[in-house]
């Protein structure tokens, strides 16, 4: 059991500040394969109207043209296009939506019968959180986009569903829509009815009905509106943990391309004073995650990107909720924390996993269980923690790292967090500026299901193979 006082007091600050703060229109026949009770129409426009573009932007609205309310989770819309090469892979993103991007999914499929203008499709769906459509109502604006994983230029002019002349919303029958598996709108490329039984199963469907959060962190900057739309907060409010007087600086959270893959970079910097110190944190605004599987691929650093080494830096992936009162038994926190230069009494690099039941900040008293490994963990690592009704189990790179007891199980939902910060300025007293980087490739949570590290890897590969950059099916509360 760990009693690291500095660490415990800083976690109280997280709970009480960060979490609480923070071509012209084609006239084509429309298929009406279902009764009027569940009809929909789809409108389309594009904001990327050139024959070529960095990314395709099919903006859509779905309207209920029937006589009864439709659950959006029963609706699927397909946009058809021609891949730019046989091996090209694609990624989907939602920039903004009236109903919120968190309720919109995007997956890619391959047509069984390719045509001159289509061999792939983007299928847009909805999670239960998207709600329903009353007769006559529509979803409002859904500003969607997709691009090659390599960010190579797209040729749109040969895409079946694309029209550069369509710059205002209008009914568009070159996309198809299904309600509960029945096609009710549009005409697919010849020989490719969406209800064709040879259509592949969506590889991103969660096994056994598990509700999933997955984010590939395909954003442009900390001001990208999709970050907030996807439920994340980039911390800017003051307070702990770490160096007194330090700033939590959103601008130090950036997104960088590495061999065609976007990763999130958290930079922490200092010139040896509190005023010059910049910490970084990204966390979910909602505390809605409890039992199940949590996973992230994180790159730890032993040395600064620039400047002298030696600062007591903490690099993390963790879940947490707020401490409502000292020693409150419904507090919960589950951490991966890497200290490349030691700290909390440790002289050198150490990786902790810690499961917290509760604590009292003053006088200090802690109830937790931890595992540790005193060695370098510089580089990329796959981190997995599973929580069921009997234990908390931590894995690093597919190997068991530690198992903690049922006494430390969570009683309330939590948020998901990444941060990087300095414990103090005692490890390196130089006033020469220095900066440290922690990077995050993806995060995954599967509600109420315990997955092995191999199952996690397969699930991530399925999402990426389908070109899915974000999905959130986890209900609130």
C-alpha positions in Angstrom: 0.0 0.0 0.0 1.4 3.4 -1.0 1.3 6.5 1.3 3.0 8.9 -1.1 1.8 12.2 0.6 2.6 14.7 -2.2 0.9 12.5 -4.8 -2.3 12.1 -2.7 -2.7 15.8 -2.1 -2.2 16.5 -5.8 -4.9 14.0 -6.7 -7.3 15.9 -4.4 -6.7 18.9 -6.6 -7.5 17.0 -9.7 -10.8 15.8 -8.3 -11.8 19.2 -7.0 -10.6 21.4 -9.9 -10.0 19.6 -13.2 -13.0 17.4 -13.1 -15.4 20.0 -11.9 -13.9 22.7 -14.1 -13.7 21.5 -16.8 -22.6 17.7 -61.0 -26.2 19.0 -60.9 -28.6 17.2 -58.7 -29.4 13.8 -60.3 -33.0 12.8 -60.6 -33.0 9.1 -59.8 -35.8 6.7 -58.6 -36.2 6.5 -54.8 -36.6 3.1 -53.3 -39.4 3.0 -50.8 -39.1 -0.5 -49.5 -40.9 0.1 -46.2 -44.2 1.4 -45.1 -44.7 5.2 -44.8 -44.6 4.7 -41.1 -40.8 4.6 -41.1 -39.7 6.6 -44.2 -36.8 9.0 -44.2 -35.3 11.3 -46.8 -31.6 12.4 -46.9 -30.3 15.8 -47.8 -26.8 16.5 -48.9 -24.3 19.3 -49.5 -20.5 19.6 -49.6 -18.2 22.2 -48.4 -15.2 20.7 -50.3 -16.5 21.2 -53.8 -13.3 20.7 -55.8 -12.6 17.8 -58.1 -9.7 17.0 -55.7 -9.4 17.8 -52.0 -7.5 16.9 -48.8 -10.7 15.4 -47.4 -14.2 14.7 -48.6 -16.9 16.6 -46.7 -20.4 15.0 -47.2 -22.6 17.1 -44.9 -26.0 15.4 -44.4 -29.4 15.8 -42.8 -31.9 13.0 -42.2 -35.6 13.8 -42.2 -38.5 11.6 -41.0 -41.0 11.5 -43.8 -43.1 8.9 -42.1 -46.0 8.9 -39.7 -44.3 7.5 -36.6 -41.3 8.4 -34.5 -38.0 6.7 -35.6 -35.1 5.8 -33.3 -32.0 7.1 -35.0 -30.1 4.1 -33.8 -32.1 2.1 -36.4 -31.0 4.4 -39.3 -28.0 3.8 -41.5 -27.0 6.2 -44.4 -24.4 5.2 -47.1 -22.3 7.6 -49.1 -20.6 5.8 -52.1 -17.2 6.6 -53.5 -14.3 5.3 -55.6 -11.1 4.5 -53.6 -8.0 6.3 -54.8 -6.0 3.1 -54.8 -6.8 -0.6 -54.1 -4.9 -0.4 -50.8 -6.1 3.0 -49.6 -7.6 3.2 -46.1 -9.8 5.9 -44.8 -10.7 7.7 -41.6 -14.0 9.3 -40.6 -14.6 12.3 -38.4 -17.5 14.5 -37.4 -16.6 18.2 -37.2 -19.9 19.4 -35.8 -23.5 18.3 -35.6 -26.7 19.9 -34.2 -27.3 16.7 -32.1 -23.7 16.3 -31.2 -20.9 14.3 -32.8 -20.8 11.9 -29.9 -24.0 10.2 -31.2 -22.7 9.7 -34.8 -20.6 6.8 -36.0 -18.9 6.3 -39.4 -17.5 3.1 -40.8 -16.2 2.1 -44.2 -17.2 -0.9 -46.3 -16.3 -2.5 -49.7 -18.9 -3.0 -52.3 -19.5 -6.6 -53.5 -20.0 -5.4 -57.1 -17.6 -2.4 -57.8 -18.6 0.1 -60.5 -16.7 2.8 -62.4 -17.7 5.3 -59.7 -17.9 3.3 -56.5 -16.1 0.4 -54.8 -16.4 1.7 -51.2 -18.9 3.3 -49.0 -19.0 5.4 -45.8 -21.9 4.2 -43.6 -23.1 6.8 -41.2 -25.0 5.5 -38.1 -26.2 6.7 -34.8 -25.8 5.5 -31.2 -28.8 5.4 -28.8 -27.7 8.7 -27.4 -28.7 10.4 -30.7 -32.3 10.0 -29.7 -35.3 9.9 -32.0 -36.9 11.7 -35.0 -40.5 12.7 -34.7 -42.6 12.8 -38.0 -41.6 15.8 -40.0 -38.4 16.6 -38.0 -34.8 16.2 -39.1 -31.4 15.7 -37.5 -30.2 19.2 -38.4 -26.7 19.8 -39.8 -24.2 16.9 -39.6 -20.8 18.2 -40.8 -19.0 15.0 -41.7 -15.7 14.4 -43.4 -13.3 11.6 -44.3 -9.8 11.4 -45.6 -7.1 8.9 -46.6 -5.2 7.6 -43.6 -2.0 8.9 -45.3 -3.6 12.3 -46.0 -2.9 11.8 -49.7 -5.1 14.0 -51.9 -8.6 12.6 -52.7 -10.1 12.6 -56.2 -13.8 13.3 -55.7 -14.9 13.9 -59.3 -15.3 10.1 -59.9 -17.2 9.4 -56.7 -20.8 8.2 -57.1 -22.4 10.2 -54.3 -20.3 13.4 -54.8 -21.5 16.6 -56.5 -19.3 19.7 -56.4 -22.4 21.8 -57.5 -24.3 20.8 -54.4 -23.3 23.6 -52.0 -26.8 23.9 -50.3 -28.8 21.2 -48.7 -31.3 19.4 -51.0 -32.7 15.9 -51.2 -30.0 13.6 -52.6 -30.9 10.2 -53.9 -27.3 9.1 -54.6 -27.0 8.2 -51.0 -29.1 5.4 -49.5 -30.8 5.1 -46.1 -32.1 2.1 -44.2 -34.4 1.9 -41.2 -34.1 -1.3 -39.2 -32.3 -3.0 -42.1 -34.8 -2.1 -44.8 -33.9 0.4 -47.6 -36.2 3.4 -47.6 -34.3 6.0 -49.5 -32.0 6.4 -52.5 -30.4 4.3 -55.2 -27.2 2.5 -54.7 -24.6 2.0 -57.5 -25.9 -0.7 -59.8 -26.0 -4.2 -58.2 -25.2 -2.9 -54.7 -28.5 -2.7 -52.8 -27.6 -2.1 -49.1 -29.6 -5.1 -48.0 -27.5 -7.4 -50.2 -26.8 -10.4 -47.9 -23.1 -10.4 -49.1 -22.5 -7.1 -47.4 -19.7 -7.6 -44.8 -20.5 -7.4 -41.1 -19.3 -4.2 -39.5 -16.1 -5.2 -37.8 -16.4 -2.5 -35.2 -19.6 -3.8 -33.7 -18.8 -4.4 -30.1 -18.8 -8.1 -29.0 -21.7 -9.2 -26.9 -23.3 -5.8 -27.0 -20.6 -4.0 -25.0 -20.9 -0.2 -25.4 -17.6 1.4 -26.5 -15.7 4.6 -26.5 -12.9 4.7 -29.0 -10.9 7.8 -30.1 -7.9 7.7 -32.5 -7.2 11.4 -31.6 -7.4 12.5 -35.3 -7.7 16.2 -34.5 -6.0 19.3 -35.9 -5.3 21.4 -32.8 -6.5 22.0 -29.2 -9.1 24.4 -30.7 -10.6 21.8 -33.1 -14.3 21.9 -32.3 -14.5 18.1 -32.7 -12.5 17.7 -29.4 -15.3 19.2 -27.4 -18.0 17.6 -29.6 -16.5 14.2 -28.7 -16.7 14.9 -25.0 -13.1 16.0 -24.2 -11.9 18.9 -22.2 -8.4 20.4 -22.6 -7.6 21.7 -19.2 -7.0 25.4 -18.6 -8.1 26.0 -15.0 -5.5 26.5 -12.3 -4.7 24.2 -9.4 -2.8 21.0 -8.7 -1.2 18.7 -9.1 2.4 19.7 -9.4 4.4 22.9 -9.1 2.6 25.8 -7.3 1.9 28.6 -9.7 2.2 26.5 -12.8 -0.2 27.0 -15.7 -2.3 24.3 -17.3 -1.7 25.3 -20.9 -4.2 24.1 -23.6 -1.9 25.3 -26.4 0.7 22.8 -25.3 -1.6 20.0 -26.4 -0.9 19.4 -30.1 -1.6 16.7 -32.7 1.2 15.5 -34.8 1.5 13.1 -37.8 3.7 10.1 -37.5 3.9 8.0 -40.6 0.4 8.8 -41.6 -1.0 8.4 -38.1 -2.1 11.3 -35.9 -1.1 11.2 -32.2 -1.8 13.5 -29.4 1.2 15.2 -27.8 1.2 16.6 -24.3 4.1 19.0 -23.6 5.3 20.0 -20.2 7.9 22.7 -19.9 9.7 24.9 -17.4 12.6 27.3 -16.9 12.9 26.5 -13.2 10.2 28.7 -11.8 6.5 28.2 -11.0 5.5 31.0 -13.3 7.5 29.5 -16.3 6.1 26.0 -15.8 3.4 24.6 -18.2 1.5 21.4 -17.4 -1.0 19.7 -19.7 -4.1 17.6 -19.2 -6.9 16.2 -21.4 -9.9 14.5 -19.8 -13.5 13.5 -20.5 -16.0 16.0 -19.3 -18.4 13.2 -18.3 -17.9 10.9 -15.4 -19.6 7.9 -16.9 -17.1 5.1 -17.0 -17.0 2.3 -14.4 -16.5 -1.4 -14.8 -15.1 -2.8 -18.1 -11.9 -2.5 -20.0 -9.7 0.6 -20.4 -6.8 0.8 -22.9 -4.5 3.3 -24.3 -1.2 3.3 -26.3 1.1 5.8 -24.7 4.6 6.9 -25.4 6.6 7.7 -22.3 9.9 9.8 -22.4 13.0 9.4 -20.3 14.6 12.6 -21.5 13.4 16.1 -22.4 12.9 17.0 -26.0 15.1 20.0 -25.4 17.1 21.4 -22.4 18.7 19.7 -19.4 17.3 16.5 -17.9 16.4 15.8 -14.3 12.9 17.2 -13.6 10.6 15.0 -11.5 8.0 14.6 -14.3 4.9 12.5 -14.1 3.4 10.9 -17.3 -0.1 9.4 -16.8 -3.2 7.5 -18.1 -5.9 7.2 -15.4 -9.5 7.2 -14.4 -10.9 9.2 -11.4 -13.9 10.7 -9.8 -14.2 13.4 -7.1 -13.6 13.0 -3.4 -16.8 14.3 -1.9 -15.4 14.3 1.7 -12.3 13.2 3.5 -12.2 9.3 3.5 -15.4 9.1 1.5 -15.7 5.4 0.5 -17.2 6.1 -2.9 -14.0 7.8 -4.2 -12.2 5.8 -7.0 -9.0 6.2 -9.0 -7.0 3.8 -11.2 -3.6 5.0 -12.4 -0.7 4.3 -14.7 2.0 6.8 -13.7 5.5 6.8 -15.1 8.2 8.8 -13.3 11.3 8.8 -15.6 13.5 10.7 -13.1 12.0 9.4 -9.9 10.1 11.3 -7.2 8.0 10.5 -4.2 11.2 9.1 -2.6 12.3 7.1 -5.6 15.7 8.0 -7.1 15.2 6.8 -10.7 12.6 5.7 -13.2 9.6 3.8 -11.9 6.2 2.9 -13.3 3.3 2.7 -10.8 -0.2 1.2 -11.1 -2.4 2.3 -8.2 -5.9 1.5 -7.2 -7.4 4.0 -4.7 -10.3 3.4 -2.3 -10.1 6.8 -0.5 -7.8 9.3 1.3 -7.8 12.2 3.8 -5.7 15.1 2.5 -5.1 16.6 5.9 -3.9 14.9 8.0 -2.7 12.6 5.3 -4.2 9.1 5.3 -4.4 6.9 2.2 -6.2 3.7 1.4 -4.8 2.2 -1.8 -3.0 -0.7 -3.4 -0.2 -0.4 -5.9 2.3 -2.3 -8.1 5.5 -1.0 -9.5 8.5 -1.7 -11.7 11.8 0.1 -11.3 13.1 0.3 -14.9 12.9 2.5 -18.0 9.6 2.5 -19.9 10.7 5.0 -22.5 8.9 4.4 -25.8 5.5 3.3 -26.9 3.5 1.0 -24.6 0.0 -0.7 -24.7 -1.6 0.0 -21.3 -4.7 -2.0 -20.3 -6.7 -2.0 -17.0 -9.8 -4.2 -16.5 -12.3 -3.8 -13.7 -15.0 -6.4 -12.9 -16.8 -7.4 -9.7 -13.8 -9.2 -8.2 -10.6 -7.4 -9.1 -8.7 -4.6 -10.9 -6.1 -6.0 -13.3 -3.3 -4.0 -15.0 -1.3 -5.1 -18.1 1.6 -3.5 -19.9 2.4 -4.6 -23.4 0.2 -7.7 -23.0 1.9 -8.9 -19.8 0.3 -8.9 -16.4 1.6 -6.0 -14.3 -0.5 -6.2 -11.2 -3.8 -7.4 -9.8 -5.6 -5.4 -7.0 -8.2 -6.6 -4.6 -12.0 -6.2 -4.6 -11.8 -3.7 -1.7 -10.7 -1.1 -4.2 -13.5 -1.5 -6.8 -15.3 1.7 -7.9 -18.7 2.6 -6.4 -19.3 5.5 -8.8 -18.5 6.3 -12.5 -15.3 8.1 -13.4 -13.7 10.2 -16.1 -10.8 9.2 -18.3 -7.7 11.4 -18.1 -4.2 11.9 -19.5 -1.8 14.4 -18.0 1.9 15.3 -17.7 3.2 17.5 -14.9 6.1 18.2 -12.6 6.0 17.1 -9.0 8.3 20.0 -7.9 11.4 21.9 -9.1 13.9 20.1 -6.8 15.0 17.5 -9.3 16.5 20.1 -11.7 17.3 23.6 -10.4 18.6 25.0 -13.7 16.8 28.1 -15.2 17.5 26.8 -18.7 14.2 26.1 -20.5 13.4 22.5 -21.1 10.4 20.6 -22.4 9.1 17.0 -22.0 6.7 15.1 -24.3 4.1 12.4 -23.6 2.2 11.1 -26.6 -1.1 9.2 -26.9 -2.1 7.1 -30.0 -5.6 6.0 -29.0 -7.9 5.3 -26.1 -10.6 2.6 -25.7 -13.2 1.8 -23.1 -15.6 -1.2 -23.4 -18.3 -1.0 -20.8 -18.9 -4.0 -18.5 -16.7 -6.3 -20.5 -13.3 -7.7 -19.5 -11.1 -8.0 -22.7 -7.7 -9.6 -22.9 -4.9 -7.4 -24.3 -5.1 -9.5 -27.5 -8.8 -8.8 -27.8 -8.1 -5.1 -27.2 -5.5 -5.2 -30.0 -7.9 -6.9 -32.4 -10.6 -4.4 -31.6 -8.3 -1.5 -32.3 -7.2 -3.1 -35.6 -10.9 -3.6 -36.6 -11.7 0.1 -35.9 -8.7 1.3 -37.9 -9.3 -1.2 -40.7 -12.8 0.2 -41.0 -11.5 3.7 -41.0 -13.3 4.6 -37.8 -11.6 7.4 -35.9 -14.2 8.0 -33.1 -17.2 6.3 -31.6 -18.9 6.8 -28.2 -21.7 4.4 -27.3 -21.3 4.7 -23.6 -24.4 6.1 -22.0 -24.3 9.0 -19.6 -24.4 8.4 -15.9 
